[in-house]
């Protein structure tokens, strides 16, 4: 649990949410939800992965 908290806390500092506005239990509860929506957002771009976007 301590390692997961450190990883999640470091990740939240990277995105600018690391100013201690969440306690440790809120961090562990919110992180999977935020991760799911982040994955959902990025998976929307997978359909463009094989397209050629170079100018013709």
C-alpha positions in Angstrom: 0.0 0.0 0.0 2.8 2.4 0.8 4.5 1.9 -2.6 1.2 2.4 -4.4 0.6 5.6 -2.4 4.1 6.9 -3.3 3.6 6.1 -7.0 0.1 7.7 -7.1 1.3 10.7 -5.1 4.2 11.3 -7.4 1.9 11.0 -10.5 -0.5 13.5 -9.0 2.4 15.9 -8.4 3.3 15.5 -12.1 -0.2 16.6 -13.2 -0.3 19.5 -10.8 -2.6 18.0 -8.1 0.1 17.4 -5.6 -0.4 20.3 -3.3 -1.7 18.0 -0.5 -5.3 18.8 -1.3 -6.1 15.0 -1.0 -5.4 12.9 2.0 -3.8 9.4 1.5 -7.1 7.5 1.4 -8.7 10.0 -1.0 -5.6 9.6 -3.2 -6.0 5.8 -3.3 -9.7 6.0 -4.0 -9.5 8.7 -6.7 -6.5 7.4 -8.6 -8.2 4.4 -10.2 -11.1 6.6 -11.4 -8.8 9.2 -12.8 -6.7 6.5 -14.4 -9.7 5.0 -16.0 -10.8 8.3 -17.6 -7.3 9.0 -18.7 -7.1 5.5 -20.4 -10.6 6.1 -22.0 -9.4 9.5 -23.3 -6.2 8.1 -24.8 -7.9 5.0 -26.2 -10.0 7.4 -28.3 -6.9 8.2 -30.3 -6.0 4.6 -31.2 -8.2 4.7 -34.3 -5.8 7.3 -35.7 -2.7 5.3 -35.0 -2.3 3.7 -38.4 -3.3 6.8 -40.5 -0.7 8.6 -42.5 -0.8 12.2 -41.4 2.1 13.5 -43.5 1.3 16.3 -45.9 1.0 15.3 -49.5 
